[in-house]
């Protein structure tokens, strides 16, 4: 469901309240709600806005790939994990074009499910499709979210700032962090590069959280014809690989690759 509760002003940190088509804080800082429903809570002219996340072409390629089932197994696993915990308020951080957010909202219709991303292009796509969730343009390093208001935080392949999570997640709430496991997209890398490498495990300082569960999820994905370019374009490899290699792999009839996820569940300390 759409909700503008538990949002704060990125300028002063005061809670935002809705008045008509806008959100206002105590000091009358104003943020308009777009006609489609999302709200932009990144300050105009800020460095984060000027460097505002993934571009539109990357997001469209990701949308088409998600529609072919790329994240289906992962979304199902996240939904399954959430079921074991209190989940009245769920925040998907770095939500991209909204697929995971939308699947969570579909599974938990009575929850306040919200997606946040620094990319306005991503939020526009998410907001137009997933009407059962709320979306904000927001910076994950400084979330425009009221402290201790989130039951479940989710972050898939996106930088994590545990100090911010400690601020916004309720005591006893959880945070689900998804990173690429070592073999994720290894087959694609073997096609693109002569020398390949396994993904390294991310080491984090999790602050006021305790790691309570960990899962390894494996899947496969097959792209054919024009779908291969979409698969490449939604990854960072597309932008850091020689053009000749991208064109060679894009011209293949079929590419099948491993999808491998490292899923960690953290619990916010009660103290």
N, C-alpha and C positions, 0 to 999 in steps of 0.2 A: 504494500500500500504506500501511497505517497505521504511523506511526512517532512515537516520542517522543524521538528522538535530537536532539542539538544545540539543546536548549532551555535557557534560563537563568532563574534566579529573578528576577522583577521587583523584589524587595525588596533583594537583596544582589549580584546579578549572577553568582552561582556556578552552575555547570552542574547541571542537574536530572537525577536518575536515577529510574527507575521501581522501585517496590516495591509489588507488588500493584496495587490500583486507584488509587494516588496517585503523585505525583512529589515527590521530596524533594531539597533542596540540602544542602550540607555543614553548614549551620547549622540543619537540620531544619525549615526553612520548608516547608509542605506545600500541595500543590495537587491536589485530587481530579480524577480523570478521570471525566467524565460517562458514564452508562450507554450513550449513543450513541457515545462515543469522543472528543469534543472536550475541551479543557482551557481553563479561564479563567485567563489570566495577566495580568489587570488587577487591581491592588490594590483590595481591598474598601474602599468609602468614598472612593476617590480622585476628584478632579474629572473625570478622564477617564472614569471609570465612570459618574458621574452625568450626563455629557453624552456618552452612549455610542453615537454614530453614528446611522445611519438607522433610522427606526422600522419596526415590523412591517408596517404597511399598505403602506409604500413597498416593502419587501422582497417582499411577496407579489405586488404589481403587477409588480415586476421579474421575479420567477420566472415568472409567466404570460406576460410579454412575451418572455422568453428562450426559453421553450418554443415560441414561434411563430417562432423563427429570427432574432430581432433581432441577436444577436451571432455568428451562425454564420460569416459571412465573416471577421470579426475573429479569432475563435478559430482558424480554419483558418490564417490568416496567422501568428499567434503560434506555433502548433505548427510551421509550416514554418520560421520563423526559428530556433527552438530547435534544430532538427535539425542545424544547422551548427556547434554548439558542445557542449562537455562539459555534460552535464545530469543528473548523478547526483542532485543536490539542487536542487529548484526551489521558490521561494517566491513566491506570489501575494499581493501586499500590497494591502489594501483589497479583498478578494475578494468582498465582498457575499454574495449567496446561493449563490455557488460555481460558476456555469456555466463560466467560463473555467478555473478550477482543475480542474473535473471533466473538461473536454475535454483539458487537458494530461495529466492522469493517465491518461485512456483511451488517449492516443497513446503514452505512455511508461510502460508498466506496471511496469518494473523500477526506475524512479526514485523517490526520496523526494519526493513532491509535497505541498506544504503550503500552505494558505490561511490568512491572518490578517486579521481585521477587528475594529474597535472595537465594532461592533454585535453584541450577543449574539443579537438576533433573527435577524440575517443568518447567523451561525455555526450556530445551531440548524437553520435550513433547509438550509444547505450540508451539515452533518454527517449529517443524516438521509438525504439522497439519495445523496451521493457517497462511497461506502464505499471507493473505491480511492485516496482522498487523506486527509490528516490536516488537522484544523482547530483553530485556537486563537483565542480572544478576546485580541487584543493591540493595542497602540498602535503605529502606524507611526512615530511620533516617537521611540519608545524600544522597539525590537523585542526581544522576549524570545528572541532567537536568538543562538547562540554565534558569536563572531567568526570570520571567514574560513571559514564552513561552507557558504555558498550558491554554487552554480555559476551559477544563472540566477535573477535577480529580475525580477518582472513587476509593473507597476502600471498599471491601466486607469482613467483618469478619477479619480485620487485624489491627494491632496497627496504630494509627494516630499521626503524629507529625506536629501540626499546624504551628509551626515555619517554617518548611520546605515547607509546602504548601503555606504559605504566601510569601515565596521567589519565588516559581516556577509558581504559578497561576497568570494569568494576572489580573489586576484591572478590576473588573466587571465580572470576570470569576466565575465559580461555582465549588463546591466540593460536590460530592454525597457520603455520608457515610452510610454504611449498617451494622447494628448490629443485633444480635439475639434478637427478642422480648421475653418477659417473658416466653411464652409457647413454644418457638422453641425447637423441639425434646423432648418435655416433655414425650411423650409416650415411647420413647426409654429409657429415664432415669428411668421411672417407672418400666420398665422391668429389668433394670440392678441393681437398688438399692432399698433397703427397704425404706430409707428416701430420698425423692426427694425435689427439690427446684426449684423455678422459677429463670430465668436469671435476673440479676440485670441490671438496666439501666446504661450505661456508662456516666459518667460525665466528660466533657472535657472543657478545656480552649481554646476557638476557636480563640483567637488572633484577627487578622485582618479580620475575617469573621463574617457575620451576618446570623443567621438561618432564612431562608425565606420560607421554606416549610417542611412539615413532613407527611409521609405516613405510614400506617400500612398495610402490605400485608400478607395474609394468604393463605396457600396452604396445600395439603397433598401429601405424597409420600408413596408408597407401595413397599416393597422389598420382594421377594420370594426366598426361597432356598439359593443358594450360594450368591445371591445379598445382603443378610442380613449382611454377613461378610464384604462386601465392604462398606456398609452403616456405619457400626461400625468403620471400619479401617480408614475412611476418617475424623473421628472426634477425638478430644483429649481424649474422654472417653475410646477409645480402649487401650490407653497407660497408663491410670490411674485407671483401673478397674481390680479387681481380675480375673484371667484367667478363673476360674470356671464360673463366671457370663457371660463373653464373649462367652464361649463355649455353655452355656445353651441357650442364646438368638440366637446365630448363628445357632443352631440346630432346631429352630422353622420353621414351614412351611411358615409363612407369618408374616410380621411386617408392620403395617401402622402407620405413625406418622405425627404429625402436623409440618409444616414448617411455621414459623412466623417471619417476618422481620420488623425491625424498620428502616425506610429510612429517612434520614435527608438531606436536600439540603441547603448548605451554599453558600452565595455569598461573593466574595472577595470585601472588601471595596474599593471604588473608590479613596478615599483620600490617 
